[in-house]
Amino acid sequence: MALITDEDATEKELEIVSKSVKVGPDRITRFERARIVGARALQLSMGAPVLLQMENLEAKSPLVIAEMELRAKILPLSIRREMPNRTFQVIPLQKLRDIQALREV
């Protein structure tokens, strides 16, 4: 049984470090959107604090609040996009454009 050291792990997975999006489109995909909104709605339903400062948030569902937070680009989340050759890029949500353009709630 072979042990994997930190050097082996860095050789297999190489991160692309740049200021622009190099892996995938420069906008959020519908699959990423669904994953982010679903995860954030679950957090809100379990009692996580709401990051928006709005009136009458109690009348809205966690799913609607999560969608509003995503559109406002205030979620402190990043997306990891991976290529088939094991290179990847970690992209903060604030760097992606056209978050509002996919779907209206």
PyMOL commands that set and color helices and strands:
alter all, ss='L'
color gray80, all
select helices_A, chain A and resi 6-12+30-45+57-59+62-71+93-95
alter helices_A, ss='H'
color red, helices_A
select strands_A, chain A and resi 14-15+78-82+87-92
alter strands_A, ss='S'
color yellow, strands_A
deselect
rebuild
show_as cartoon
